[in-house]
Amino acid sequence: MPRINFQQQLIALKDKLLAMAALSQQALSLALEAYLTGNLGLCEHVKEIEAAINAAETNVDEFAYDLLAKEQPMAIDLRFILAVIKINSDLERIGDQASNIAHRAQALASIPQIELPIDIPDMGEKVGVMIRSAIQSLLEADARLAEQVLAMDDEIDDLNRIVQDDMVDLMQQQPVISEQALNAILVSRNLERCADHATNIAEDVIFWVRGSDVRHKLSLAQAD
């Protein structure tokens, strides 16, 4: 009976993490919409969600640490709890990046709106796919899906570099729109960091399911 109860607690822990993941995804989606449409009311909503994310992070951590202390899990259950703790932190940081994007939207409210030669919506959609896929891999314990998330990260890095280069060139050519271009650079960087957090989540899912740490292998491959 105690073991059955422990498995139920693990399910409850996963449910808490998935609920937090939904909040993080919602915050990012609303922040991007605020940036792209100028709807500042959404920024306040993002702020409220961020507060809920911060509270959820504490709740998940406390639940996970309590399980570690009381149950002393072994093997795959131990890896799952450790992965949850790390994923929890990445989800909170996605919320932070969403908040940063919302701040960019607020900063743009006081200056003229212009159309920039970059595709932030496409980049945002690709990052959203990464996050959703990473969470789906967690839900289904699917290491192969998690590997697909890892493969997506390079494209986001490339898109971010393109935005950086294009906006720097634009600021040099048209200094009058430097503030708008700089905000675009910052939003692109926020999205790139969200992609990094999605990658971290996928790596932790692989660690949980397979017991292998792919982080250093990736670093060595990139160095080559």
Buried (B, 14 or more C-beta within 10 A) or exposed (E): EEEEEBEEBBEEBBEBBEEBBBBBBBBBBBBBBBBBEEEEEBBEBBBEBBEBBBEBBEBBBEBBEEBBEEBEBEEEBBBBBBBBBBBBBBBBBBBBBBBBBBBBBBBBEEEEEEEBEBEBEEBBEBBBBBBBBBBBBBBEBBBEBBBBBBEBBEBBEEBBEBBBEBBBEBBEEEEEBBBBBBBBBBBBBBBBBBBBBBBBBBBBBBBBBEEEEBEEEBEEEEEE
